[in-house]
Amino acid sequence: MSGFRDAGSLLGGLEWVEVANPGARLGAVRHAVFDFDGTLSVIRRGWEQVMIPLMVEMICDGRPAPAGLEGEVADYVDRSTGILTIKQMMWLESAVRRYGLAAAPLTARAYKKIYNERLLGPVRRRLAQLDGSQEGRDALAVAGARSFVQALDDRGVVLYLASGTDHGYVVEEAEALGIASHFEGRIYGAMDDTEAYSKERIIARILADHGLEGEALLVVGDGPVEIRHAREHGAVALGVAVDEDRRQGLNRRKRERLLAAGADLIVTDFLHYGALAEALCSAAVGAHTD
């Protein structure tokens, strides 16, 4: 396919995008995998402030926290952003047993249930405030997210949604934002009994099933997990270093971990959705409009 351009010459020098890998080949995107929470949706913003105290509480079981524990937990949550929630709870189950402070350690599934119950409070309150307007839905999404998804869809890109959050919640929240139809039949939330919907497997399956070269697949996310998997498979890795409270602007910690994971490009929002979609898809348009 002709029309490739390297990211440095195409996007270098623009204020709204950071080109971390100037040699990345752009223009051929035909399929795109999106993370959900923190990438498109801010419905679950602040989840870390629920998970970290929960983990410390479960490990300590009412006893004083050992030196370094809170830092260990915070570091793990930061590094594990984007993986299946049940895997994070498996780490918690292991940590509870390792520290030996809890009188009656629980299973990973039990810890996940407690976590979900605590997180769903603010999630339900935010969803309850929706008034049916597009403005209201957009207020729970990263700025420009709906328009970027639409722009890719309009260019014939096949879109997938992959999340470590439970499948039912992802479907419900994508519908609440008004974007589920763009991913119809291709929404993959977590299923505790299988890793078939893990981001790594989804990425590998898309490439294999469609006979794609890596640069034909775009992976978009705010966590290191999906970005690492994208680079491992040669896909274009677009990191989203967004301040979730403001729905736009830079979150410096996200940027650091996205760079460390190997992001090709980093944006803080999707307000320049048209130019970004054009850069990613320009050489592939003919493949969809014949």
N, C-alpha and C positions, 0 to 999 in steps of 0.2 A: 504494500500500500504506500503510495507516494504522499507527500505533504507533511511528513514529520517535521517538527521543529524542536530544537532543544529548549528546555524551560528557561535557561538563562537568556537566550536571545529573544524569546517570546514574551516573558513576563518580568525579566530582570529590571530593576529600577522603579517598579511600580510600588506605590506606598501601601496598597491594600493587600499585597501578597508577599510573603517571604519565600524566596527561592533558595531552599536549603541544598538542593541537588541540581546545579545548573545543567548537568548533562542528561537529566531525565527527558525521555522522548515523549512529546505530547502530540495530540491531534487524532489518536486512533481509538479513543475510548468508545466501546460498544456495549459494555456491561458495567454496572456500578453497584458496589456493596456499601451500604450505609450502616454505621452504628446508629443507635437511636438516642439514648440518654446522654445529654451533654453535647451531642453532635447536631441533632435536629430538634430535640425536645428539651425544655427546661422544667418540665412538670415535676421531675424528681430531683431538682437542684437541692443541694444540701444533704444528699444521701450519705456522704462521708461523715457528716456530723451526727448521723444516726448510727452508722456502723462502727465507727471507732470507739465511742463510749460503750456501746453494747459489748464489743469484744473485750474491752478492759473489765467491764462489770462481770461478764461470764467467767473470765479467767480468775479474777480476784475473789469472787463469791463473798463480798462483804469485808474482805481483809484489805489492808493497805497495799497499794500497788508496789511491786518490787521495782527497784531502780532500773530505769531503762525500758520498762514494759510499754509505757505509752508511746515512746519513740519507735519501738519495734513494731507495734500495731499500726501506727500511722504510716510508717515506711511500707509495710506490707500492703495496706489498703491502697496507697499511692501506686505501687508497682503493679498491683493486680487489677487496676481499673480496666474494665472491659471483658473480664473473663466471666464465666458462669457464676452466679451468686452462690450456688451450692458448693462450688470449689472453694470460694472464700470461706464458707462455713465449715468445710472440711479442714481448712487450715486452722480455723478457730477450735474445732474439736481436738485437733492434735495439740494446739497450744495449751488448751485447758488441761489436758493430761500431762503435758510436759512440765507445766508449772506446779501441778499437784495441789492447788489451793482449794479447788471446788469440792464440796462434800459429795455432790452427786452430778458428775459430768453428764451432759446430754449428747444426743447425736447431732450430726450436721443438719439433718432435716428439722430437728426440733429448734435448733438455733436459727435456722432460716425462717421458720414460722414466726418466731419472736421478732426477728428483724423486720419481716414484711408487715407485721401488725403495727410496729412503731412507725415505719416509713409511710404506710398507707394513710395515716392521719392527715398529714399535710398534703399528700397527693389528692385525697378525696376532697379536701377543702378547695384546692385549686380547680379541680374539675367542676365542682359545684358552682363556681363563680362564672362559668361559661354561660353566655347569654344567647348563643346561636349565631353571633356575628363573626365575620371573618377577622375583624380587628381583635375580638376577644380571643379567637383561636391563635392568632399570630402572637399575642402577648405571652403565650406559653411555649413559644418556639424561638430558636436562635434567629436573630434578625436576618431576613431574606431566605430562610430555609425553604419555605414552601415554593418561592419563586425559582430557586435553584433546582429543586426537584422537578418542577414543571418544565424548566428550560432543558434539562437533560431528557425528560420524557418526550418533549416536542422534537428533539433531535433523534429520536428512535432508540435511545439508550435503554436497555433492559435493566430495571431497577430491583434491588433486593434490600431487605431490611433485616439485619442480624443483630441480636442483642443478648446479653447475659441475663437480662430480666425475664421473668416467666412469660411464656408465650401469650397467655390470655391477657396479661396486663399490657404487653406491647401492642397487641391488636386493638385493644380498647383505647389506648392512649393515642395511637396513630389515627384512629377514626375520630377521636376528639379534636385532633389538630387539623383534620380535613385532608390528610395526605395518604391515607391507607389505599385509596384507589390506584395510586401510582405504583403500588407494590403488590397488587392483587395476586394472591396465590404464591407470593414470594416473600412472606414475612416469616422469619425464623427466630422465635423467642426460645428461651431455655426450657428444656424438658429434663427433669431430674433423672429419669431412667435411661437417658441416652445422651451421647455426645455427638450424635449425628448432625445436630444443628450448631455445633461450635463454629466460630468464625473461620478457623483454619480449614475445617472440612468443607465449609460452604465455598470458600475461595478456591480450594483445590478442585472441587466438583464442577464449578462454573467453567474453569479453564479447561478441564478434561472433557466435559460434556459438549462444549461448543468448539473445541479444537482451537482455542485462542492462544495467541502470544500474550505475554504478560502485560505489555503496554496497552492492550485492548480492554483491560480491566482496571477500573478505578476503585480504590478503597478509601472511604472517608470516615474519619473517626477522631475522637478527642482523647483516646487512651492509647497506651503503648502496645497493647496486645494486638489489635487489628493492624496497626502500622507495621509492627514486626512481621506479621504474617504476609502483609502486602509485599514487603521488600524481599522476603524469602522466596516468593513466587514471581518476582519480577513485575508486579503490578505497580501502577502509579499510586503513590501514597500521599493523600491529602489530609494533613492534620488540621484540626479545628481547635485553636487555643483561645476559646471564648470565655469571657467573664459571664458566667451563667446568671448572676444576679441582675446584670444590666442587659443580657441577651446579645451583647456585642462588646467589642473592645478586648484588650489583651489580658489573659490570665498567664502570668509569667511562669508559674509552676507547670502549667500544662505545656507551654512552649518548650520548656527545658526537657520534659520527659518525651515529647514528640520528636524533638531533635535527636535525643539519645536513642530513640527507637528507629530512627532512619527515615523520617518523613521527607518526601521530595519537595513538597510545598506546604506552607502554613498560612491559614487565614484566621481572622478573628471573628468573622461573620460571613454572610453570603450576600451582602448588599451589592456587590459587583457581580451578581449571578450571571448576567448575560455575557460579559467579557470572559468570565471564568469558564462557562460552558463552551463558549466558542473556542477557547484555547485548548480545551480538553478533547473536543470532538471534531474539529474542523476538517481533518483528513478522513474522518470516518463517515461523514454525512452521506456521501454517495452510496455507501453500503446499505443505507436504510431507505433511500428515496428513489431507488431504481424503479 
